[in-house]
Amino acid sequence: MRMSSIDRFNSKWQIHPTRSLPDLGPCWEWLAGKSGDYGCFWHEGKDIAAHRFSYMYFQGPIPARLELDHLCKYKPCVNPLHIEAVTHQENVRRCGSLAGTLAAAAARQSMTHCRRGHEFTEENTYTDPKNSRTCRTCDRARRRARRQRRNKKLILGHSGASQAPSIRPPLTG
């Protein structure tokens, strides 16, 4: 027998052990597929954001010209009590608040390693004019892979056939 959408949805999240909002309860952490940090859920023949499904199922339709905001600021959360329909202006105001921006910047600066595990040392860290850090080891690997892909395209052409790239004479005239 086929599971209902809500049964499938409920099988894909768990109560987060530490994240919670006073009076609104714990975050429901999405465990299944994700796009970026947001959960994805297959419903009625298409992928939708899991928090959108949660809101629509438990709260009702998303009002026109409004978007959903996580009150808990935890993107994998699908607890409908943590999701509020707000205007775009309000959503931007909430996520772009100076306190939130400063807290996020401080958290990034306190990281000692990049997401691939390389240590942020003076030799291995590039700091741009906006004070954003980049791991030099990861940046070199990214550039090398990009260069290899580009060279492979030049050698193989776009069709994938093994042929040399065509060189056209300059246009005259």
Buried (B, 14 or more C-beta within 10 A) or exposed (E): EEEEBEEBBBEBBEEBEEBBBEEEEBBBBBBBEBEEEBBBBBBEEEEBBBBBBBBBBEBEEBEEEBBBBBBBBBBBBBBBBBBBBBEEEBBEEBEEEEEEEEEEEEEEEEEEEBEEEBEBEEEBBEEEEEEEBBBBBBEEEEEEEEEEEEEEEEEBEEEEEEEEEEEEEEEEE
